[in-house]
Amino acid sequence: MVSELPLQIHWHLDPGMIESAAGFKARFRVSMADAVALALAAKYGAPLMTCDHHEFDPIEKSGQARFLWIR
């Protein structure tokens, strides 16, 4: 069913993505999965869609990423 959604699935990380994710992880102490999601959104200039205000509010306030809040 996921393949029917209007999503792009990326199965690999290039060195630039890994470096970007590491930067997010180091600066904001987020999980590796969240750091990769942030790096992917940054790479494509897209907002990160989430409902996790606890994790991402400080990042949004810093201006380091854009978010689309789903609740």
Secondary structure, 3 states (H helix, E strand, C coil): CHHHCCCCCCCCCCHHHHHHHHHHHHHHCCCHHHHHHHHHHHHHCCCEEECCHHHHHHHHHHCCCCEEECC
